[in-house]
Amino acid sequence: MTGEQASEATGSEAATTLEIQVNGEPRRCGPGLTLVQVLEGLGYRPQLVVVEFNGAILPRQSWGTKTVVESDVLEVVTIVGGGS
């Protein structure tokens, strides 16, 4: 998925994309994409995030098979490392 697919779409593009919500903001993505593909298309590094998917923390091992559909709600939290 390209950044263009994850960006806002207008006109006929809207008919071929899905609207989802990511961190409280409406976003568009292509149909049939997995959660990993959507995250990468939005610029996230999947190995460095935790995802709440429709109100529940989704186990990382299912991200590659979980297909994102219209109106899904994602809360993406980036893991930040640091020392004390």
N, C-alpha and C positions, 0 to 999 in steps of 0.2 A: 504494500500500500504506500502510495506517495503522500507527501505532505498535502498536495492538492486534494487528494481524496478525503483527507481528514479535515480540510478546511470547510468554511461555509460554502454552500452551493446555492445557485439561483436558477430560476427558469427550468428548462428541461433537465438539468443536472439533478434537481431535487427529486424528480421522479425515479431516478436510478440510484439514489443514495438513501441511507437511513439517517434519521435524526436520533441521536443519543444525547445524554447529558454527562459531561465530564467535569467533576469538581464544581458543580453548580452552573456550568455554562453549556448552552446548546451547541452541539458539534455535529458534523455530518461525516459519514464514512460509507464506504462501499458495502453492498450487501454480500453476505456469505463469508465475511472475514472472521478469523478467530480473534480472541482477545489479545494474543501476542501480536498479531498483525496490526490491530488497531492501536495498541500501545506504541509499537515501533513507528507507525505512521504519524502519531502525534508527537514523536520526538522523545519518548521515554525509553530508557534502557530497562527492559523487563526484569533483569536480574537485580535491579536497584530500587524496585518499587513494591509496595503492598497494595492490593486492590480490594476494595469493597465493591461487590457486584450486586446490584439490586438489594442493598441492605445487609449483605452477608459477606464475610471475608471468604474469598474464593481460594481454595488450595492451589498453589502454584503449579502442581503437576497436571491440573485440568485446563490450564490456560491455552494450551496448544490445540485442544479439541472443543473448547467452549466457543460457540458461534455467537457473535453479537447480533442482536435483532433490534428492530425499531423500538424506541422508548426505553431501552436499557439505561440504567443509571450507574455510572462508575464514579467512585471516589478513589483517586490515585494519590498515594502518599509516597514521596521519595525518601529513601533511607539515606541519612547523612552520617558518615563516619566522623569520628573525632577522638581526640584523647582528652585526658583530664589534666 
